[in-house]
Amino acid sequence: MNIAQRRPRSWTPQIILVSVIVHAVVLYYVAVAFQIVPPPIDIREPPTIDVFRMPPPPPPPLTEPEQPKLRPLFQQRQPLTPPVQPLVQPSPLPPTVTPTSGPASIDVRQPIAEEPVSQLLPRYPRAAETRQIEGRVRLSVTIMPDGSVRDVRVLDARPTGYFEAEAMRAVQQWRYRPSDVIRTNVVVDIDFVLN
């Protein structure tokens, strides 16, 4: 058997050329992708400065022409004499009875000695009871000629936020002895005391 047989030639010059080109393209792609190749340097000549030719100076800033001052069309007149301050302080008005065709009205602005003939006691609020809180509510009411109560307002509450609603609900159902006048701003105090 002859070992030194001649092998068929498979590497032609065309195949070698294609192989070299493919290898070059792959190496270039790898070098660019992993930034192995430095970026190309931009070679330009530095700008030349002409020392004999200077740029012109900047133009002066623009100033707006000054507007003439306008006079107002109307001027406020000043009083000839200063207002006079009163020497005596005004006195508060006493409670008044307003004459009308119906019953008269009296502005009381204080508690009255008369007790209600029908007096519903307010419920003790649960929040105040669980916290063991006592308090007082001062109300202003209007007593009508038939003895019913209207216009209930809270004047003061100590402490606030616990007893006002129950006090108003109870006082709105009170009844006084009938009279011939309307008594406004009657002050009613309700104490909330734990037993």
C-alpha positions as CSV (number, residue, x, y, z in Angstrom):
1,M,0.0,0.0,0.0
2,N,1.3,3.3,-0.9
3,I,1.1,5.9,1.9
4,A,2.5,8.7,0.0
5,Q,-0.5,8.9,-2.3
6,R,-1.3,12.3,-3.6
7,R,-4.3,13.9,-2.0
8,P,-6.7,15.8,-4.1
9,R,-6.1,19.5,-3.8
10,S,-9.1,21.2,-2.0
11,W,-7.5,24.6,-1.1
12,T,-7.8,26.6,-4.2
13,P,-6.7,30.3,-4.3
14,Q,-10.3,31.4,-4.4
15,I,-11.2,29.5,-1.2
16,I,-8.1,30.9,0.6
17,L,-9.0,34.4,-0.4
18,V,-12.6,34.1,0.8
19,S,-11.3,32.5,4.1
20,V,-9.0,35.4,4.7
21,I,-11.7,38.0,4.0
22,V,-14.2,36.2,6.4
23,H,-11.5,36.1,9.1
24,A,-10.7,39.7,8.7
25,V,-14.4,40.7,8.9
26,V,-14.9,38.6,12.0
27,L,-11.8,40.1,13.7
28,Y,-12.9,43.6,12.9
29,Y,-16.4,43.0,14.2
30,V,-15.1,41.6,17.5
31,A,-12.6,44.5,17.9
32,V,-15.3,47.1,17.3
33,A,-17.9,45.3,19.5
34,F,-15.6,45.1,22.5
35,Q,-14.0,48.5,21.8
36,I,-10.5,47.1,21.3
37,V,-9.8,49.3,18.4
38,P,-9.4,53.0,19.4
39,P,-11.8,55.4,17.8
40,P,-10.5,57.2,14.8
41,I,-8.7,60.5,15.5
42,D,-10.1,63.6,13.9
43,I,-7.2,65.3,12.4
44,R,-7.9,68.9,11.7
45,E,-5.7,71.9,11.5
46,P,-6.1,74.3,14.5
47,P,-7.9,77.5,13.6
48,T,-5.6,80.4,12.9
49,I,-6.0,83.6,14.7
50,D,-5.5,86.8,12.7
51,V,-4.1,89.2,15.2
52,F,-4.3,92.1,12.8
53,R,-8.1,91.7,12.4
54,M,-10.0,92.1,15.7
55,P,-13.7,91.5,15.9
56,P,-15.9,94.7,16.1
57,P,-17.0,95.8,19.6
58,P,-20.5,94.8,20.7
59,P,-23.2,97.3,20.0
60,P,-24.4,99.4,22.9
61,P,-27.5,98.2,24.8
62,L,-30.8,99.5,23.6
63,T,-32.5,101.9,25.9
64,E,-36.2,102.5,25.7
65,P,-37.3,106.1,25.4
66,E,-38.6,107.5,28.7
67,Q,-42.4,107.6,28.9
68,P,-43.9,110.8,30.1
69,K,-45.6,110.5,33.5
70,L,-49.4,110.6,33.2
71,R,-51.5,112.5,35.6
72,P,-54.5,110.6,37.1
73,L,-57.8,111.8,35.7
74,F,-59.3,112.1,39.2
75,Q,-57.7,113.0,42.5
76,Q,-59.1,112.1,45.9
77,R,-60.2,115.1,47.8
78,Q,-58.8,115.4,51.3
79,P,-61.2,116.4,54.0
80,L,-60.9,119.9,55.2
81,T,-61.2,119.0,58.9
82,P,-60.2,115.8,60.6
83,P,-63.1,113.6,61.8
84,V,-64.1,114.3,65.4
85,Q,-63.7,111.5,67.9
86,P,-66.5,111.2,70.4
87,L,-65.5,111.9,74.0
88,V,-68.3,109.9,75.6
89,Q,-68.4,106.1,75.1
90,P,-71.8,104.8,73.9
91,S,-73.8,103.2,76.7
92,P,-75.3,99.7,76.2
93,L,-79.0,99.6,75.6
94,P,-81.2,98.2,78.3
95,P,-83.5,95.3,77.5
96,T,-86.3,96.6,75.3
97,V,-89.9,95.7,74.8
98,T,-90.8,95.8,71.1
99,P,-94.4,96.9,70.6
100,T,-96.1,94.7,68.1
101,S,-99.7,93.7,67.4
102,G,-99.0,90.4,69.2
103,P,-97.3,89.7,72.5
104,A,-94.5,91.9,73.7
105,S,-90.9,90.7,73.6
106,I,-88.4,91.1,76.4
107,D,-84.6,90.6,75.9
108,V,-83.6,89.0,79.3
109,R,-79.9,88.1,78.8
110,Q,-79.7,86.3,82.2
111,P,-81.1,83.3,84.1
112,I,-84.7,83.7,85.3
113,A,-86.1,82.7,88.6
114,E,-89.0,80.8,87.1
115,E,-88.6,77.0,87.0
116,P,-90.1,75.0,84.0
117,V,-93.3,73.2,84.7
118,S,-92.2,70.3,82.5
119,Q,-88.5,69.6,82.6
120,L,-87.0,66.6,80.7
121,L,-83.6,65.7,82.1
122,P,-80.8,65.1,79.6
123,R,-79.2,61.7,79.1
124,Y,-75.6,61.4,80.3
125,P,-73.5,60.9,77.1
126,R,-71.9,57.5,77.0
127,A,-68.4,58.9,76.0
128,A,-68.4,61.2,79.0
129,E,-69.6,58.4,81.3
130,T,-67.0,55.9,80.3
131,R,-64.2,58.5,80.8
132,Q,-65.8,59.7,84.1
133,I,-66.1,63.3,82.9
134,E,-68.5,65.9,84.5
135,G,-69.4,69.2,83.0
136,R,-71.7,72.2,82.5
137,V,-73.5,73.6,79.5
138,R,-74.8,77.2,79.3
139,L,-77.6,77.7,76.8
140,S,-79.6,80.7,75.5
141,V,-83.3,80.0,74.8
142,T,-86.4,81.9,73.8
143,I,-89.6,81.2,75.8
144,M,-92.7,81.7,73.8
145,P,-96.0,83.1,75.3
146,D,-97.5,79.5,75.5
147,G,-94.4,78.4,77.5
148,S,-92.7,76.4,74.8
149,V,-88.9,76.8,74.2
150,R,-87.5,77.9,70.8
151,D,-84.1,79.1,69.4
152,V,-81.8,77.0,71.6
153,R,-78.1,78.0,71.3
154,V,-75.0,76.9,73.1
155,L,-73.2,79.8,74.8
156,D,-70.5,77.8,76.6
157,A,-69.7,74.2,77.4
158,R,-67.0,72.9,79.8
159,P,-65.5,70.6,78.5
160,T,-66.5,71.0,74.9
161,G,-67.6,68.2,72.7
162,Y,-69.4,66.0,75.2
163,F,-72.6,67.5,76.6
164,E,-73.9,70.1,74.1
165,A,-76.1,67.9,71.9
166,E,-77.9,66.2,74.9
167,A,-78.4,69.5,76.6
168,M,-80.0,71.1,73.5
169,R,-82.3,68.0,72.9
170,A,-83.6,68.1,76.5
171,V,-84.1,71.9,76.7
172,Q,-86.1,72.0,73.5
173,Q,-88.8,69.9,75.1
174,W,-89.1,72.0,78.3
175,R,-92.3,73.9,79.1
176,Y,-92.7,77.0,81.2
177,R,-95.9,78.6,82.6
178,P,-97.7,80.5,79.9
179,S,-97.3,84.3,79.9
180,D,-98.2,87.3,77.8
181,V,-94.6,88.1,76.6
182,I,-91.9,86.5,74.5
183,R,-88.7,86.2,76.6
184,T,-85.6,86.1,74.4
185,N,-82.0,85.2,75.3
186,V,-82.9,83.5,78.6
187,V,-79.8,81.8,80.0
188,V,-80.1,78.2,81.1
189,D,-77.3,76.3,82.9
190,I,-77.3,72.5,82.9
191,D,-74.9,70.6,85.1
192,F,-73.8,67.0,84.2
193,V,-72.8,65.3,87.4
194,L,-72.0,61.6,87.9
195,N,-73.9,59.8,90.6
